[in-house]
Amino acid sequence: MTAINSPCVNVCRMQGNLCLGCYRTLDEIAGWSLMSDAEKQQVLSQVAQRSASAVETSAVFQATQKKSG
């Protein structure tokens, strides 16, 4: 079985309870090594959703700034 790698990208910058580098919560980061593969897959799915949401939010913000600037 292949190990599931951490999504950490060594850009550890927290905003509230969320890392802006890997989009995991503090609890997810702290518990990663103890999680089952199924739990890790669930976290990775949530990370993908958070990342996509962040990209979308950033794009909307940039578009708004261009219109007002």
VMD Tcl script that draws the C-alpha trace (Angstrom):
set ca {
  {0.00 0.00 0.00}
  {1.27 3.50 -0.87}
  {1.62 6.02 1.94}
  {-0.56 9.10 1.73}
  {1.71 12.13 1.79}
  {0.97 15.20 3.83}
  {-0.25 18.19 1.81}
  {2.25 20.40 3.69}
  {4.13 22.75 1.35}
  {6.30 24.32 4.08}
  {4.44 27.63 3.91}
  {3.12 27.57 7.44}
  {1.06 30.72 7.85}
  {-2.02 30.51 9.97}
  {-5.11 32.62 9.49}
  {-7.39 31.80 12.36}
  {-7.47 28.01 12.56}
  {-6.44 27.43 8.92}
  {-2.98 27.12 7.38}
  {-2.78 29.24 4.23}
  {-0.06 26.97 2.82}
  {-1.76 23.59 2.95}
  {-5.36 24.58 3.84}
  {-5.52 22.25 6.84}
  {-6.84 23.14 10.25}
  {-4.62 23.01 13.32}
  {-6.36 19.80 14.41}
  {-5.78 18.20 11.00}
  {-2.11 19.18 11.04}
  {-1.57 17.93 14.58}
  {-3.42 14.66 14.02}
  {-2.10 13.79 10.54}
  {0.39 11.15 11.66}
  {-2.27 9.38 13.74}
  {-4.97 9.36 11.04}
  {-6.02 6.31 9.10}
  {-5.69 6.40 5.31}
  {-9.45 6.97 5.05}
  {-9.22 9.96 7.39}
  {-6.28 11.35 5.43}
  {-8.24 11.00 2.19}
  {-11.12 12.89 3.78}
  {-8.78 15.68 4.87}
  {-7.27 15.83 1.38}
  {-10.76 16.17 -0.08}
  {-11.50 19.04 2.30}
  {-8.13 20.62 1.48}
  {-9.01 20.54 -2.24}
  {-12.36 22.24 -1.54}
  {-10.76 24.89 0.66}
  {-8.03 25.54 -1.89}
  {-10.53 25.89 -4.74}
  {-12.65 28.23 -2.64}
  {-9.60 30.35 -1.80}
  {-8.63 30.61 -5.48}
  {-12.20 31.56 -6.42}
  {-12.40 34.16 -3.66}
  {-9.05 35.62 -4.74}
  {-10.18 35.83 -8.36}
  {-13.41 37.60 -7.39}
  {-11.48 40.03 -5.19}
  {-9.02 40.81 -7.98}
  {-11.82 41.35 -10.50}
  {-13.56 43.70 -8.06}
  {-10.35 45.65 -7.53}
  {-9.84 46.06 -11.28}
  {-13.37 47.42 -11.74}
  {-13.01 49.95 -8.92}
  {-9.43 50.93 -9.72}
}
mol new
graphics top color blue
foreach p $ca { graphics top sphere $p radius 0.5 }
foreach p [lrange $ca 0 end-1] q [lrange $ca 1 end] { graphics top cylinder $p $q radius 0.2 }
display resetview
